[in-house]
Amino acid sequence: MPDNRNRKRPIQVKFFVDEKELSLIKARMAQLGIENMSAYLRQVAIDGYEEKPNLPERREPKNP
């Protein structure tokens, strides 16, 4: 087991993806010009994102 005491982030987190998901992750990284997958995934996991923006001006009006 590696010695992680001197690392800035000593805890490792793993998860599995399929080929299509990995391809999508790499494509988004390329669009943003990001080369470090660990940094990209950490930022997305912490900050999150919305696939569909919640914009009030684009919603259908509610019935009175």
Summary of the structure (lengths in Angstrom):
residues: 64
radius of gyration: 18.0
end to end distance: 63.1
largest distance: 63.1
contacts: 74
relative contact order: 0.07
helix: 44%
strand: 0%
